[in-house]
Amino acid sequence: MAEPISARQAEPKVPPAADSRDAGAPDAAEAMTAGGGGRAAGASAAMVSEPVFSTRAVVDWALYHDGARQQVASYPQAVRLARQGDGFLWVGLHEPAEHELAHIAAEFGLHPLAVEDAVHAHQRPKLDRYEEMLFVVLKTVRYHPHEDLTSASQIVESGEVMVFLGAHFVVTVRHGEHGGLADVRRRLERDRELLARGPSAVLHAIADDVVDAYLDVADLMQDDVDEIEESVFSEQQRRDVGRIYQVKRELLELRRAVTPLAVPLRTLAERPMPIVDEAVREYFRDVEDHLTRVREQVGAYDELLTSILQASLAQLSIAENEDMRRITAWAAIIAVPTALTGVYGMNFAFMPELQWRFGYPLVLAVIVTACVLLYRGFRRNGWL
């Protein structure tokens, strides 16, 4: 157990806006010199110098012990207590530069390959194990609202969350303007029993929040799929193939986030690891079940869109055939007067019926009769 923190150390140092940065506010960490706790004006000069954190990159940091957030005087003290086994430290970063992450990497012994991935992002969901540390990559998604579904609509916006997990620390690195972890942190702090399980509880809470977002996006995308299906099979038969391709492309963005995450979640749920608490492993099974549901939804949407696309293309082909039949039918009807008038337009001196009194009315009657008969025949066969 940690020794009681002195009254001087127990003074609250967390800035009131520390968590709002995770919700998307760019200047929420403005009051922070070392993350979640600002340094008191009268701090001792002998104290170990704190790492220079960028106010742009640092979202929040906190030391947790027995499921409760501890008020500590400085970041170095929090690191020291975490190393002594008096709780664990959770540091949250947003799009840090390489030099901004270098100090934390050296302090917690983060693997260089994992650090490089965390800085440059654009990684597929995965779980890497480096000695006594886990590195987990999760892709976050957000549904982009739109009034009208067009071939240029953006439906799914993606980002990333990287989690460094050790025995006494959690470092989260977020990329993108959504998927903030402030709400996750607050929910965990209210659930002290789960948070007391250690860093693996943080990983579970993040994974659960990410997968729940997948469910929300999948449910919202169903409206877009239904809209396309209705438009394709409606009486107006709006056959906009570009819209169908656009939804399939956005669905692929969701699939890239969902499908690769199945193996890491299964590993966390089934394979014992020293860093992952045994009780928390059972929670990962629940997250895996939710992910399976999303995968089934995404697969069903993709199959449905493929069927809709094929139906739309078939309708286009049928429409083209109908147009060609109409054109052919009218061309056949017009050919009758064209042929007859062409014959009597040759202007030979000796042609039958040229001097006949009823020759002209007879030719007109033949033309009209032939055209009417052809028109009725084409109508009966569905060509007109």
C-alpha positions, 0 to 999 in steps of 0.5 A: 500500500502507498504511504499516505500522501502529505497534505501538501501533496494532496492539494488538487492540481488538476486543471478544470478543463483537463478532460475537455481536450479529449472531447475535441477542444484544441486548447483544453490542456493550456493550463497544464505544464505536465499533463493532468496536474499543474505545478504549484507556484511554490514547488521545491527547486530540488524536485526532479524536473518534469518532462516538457509536455506540449500543451497541444499533445497532452490531454490529461494524466492521472495516478490511480490507486485502488480505483480512485484518482489520486491528487499528486503534486507533480508528474515525477511524483506520480511516476515514482509512485507508479513504479513503486507499485502504488497504483498506475499512471494513465497518460493521454496524448493527442497526435503527439510529435516524435519528440513529444513522445520520446520522453515518455517512451524512455521513461516507461521503456516503450518499444521504438517500433511501437512508438514509431507506429504511434507517431505516424499512425495509419495502422491497422488494428492489431495487438503486439506484445513487447516483453512486459508491455502490450501495444494495441491499435484500435481504429475509431469511426464516426458517422458523418451526418449528411442531408442528401446521399450523393456520390460524393457524400462522406459517411464514415470518418475514421481515426486511431487510438493506440494504447501502450499497456504496462504493469503500472502505466497506460499511455494512450495516443489518439489520432483524429478529431473524434473518438475522445477518451474523456468520457471513458475516463470519467465512466471508469472513475465512477466504477472504482471496482473495475478501475481497481483491476489495473491498466487492463481495465483501461484497455477494456473500457477503451475497446468497449467504447470503440466497438460501441461506436462501431455499433452506432455507425452500423445502425446509422448506415442502415438508413443509407442502405435502406434509402438506396434500396428504396430509390432503386426499386421505386416507381421512379427507379432512380438508378444512381450507380455512383451513390451505391459505389459511394456507400460500398466504399464508405462501408469498406472503411468501416470494415477495415476498422472492424474485421482486423480487430477480431483477432486481438480481442479474441487473444485478449479474451482467451489467452492469459497474460500477466498484464491483463487481469484475469477478471478483466479477460471476461469483459473482453469476451463481451466486447468480442461478442459486440464486435461479432455483431458489427461484423455480421451487420457490415457483411450483410450490408455489403451483400445487400449493396452488391445485390442492389448494384446488380439489380440496378445494372440489370435495370439499366440493361433492361431500360436500354433494351426497351429503348432500343425496341422502341426505336426499332419499332418506330423505325419500322413504322416510318419505313412504310411511308418512306418506301412507298413515297420513295417509289412514287418519287422516282418521276418516271414518265410511264408509271402505273396509277400516275394518271389514275384519279384515285391513285393518291388517296389509295397510296395514303390509305395503304400507308396509314393502314400499314402504319396502324397495323404495325403500331398495334402489333408492336403495342401488343408485343410490348415494344411500344 
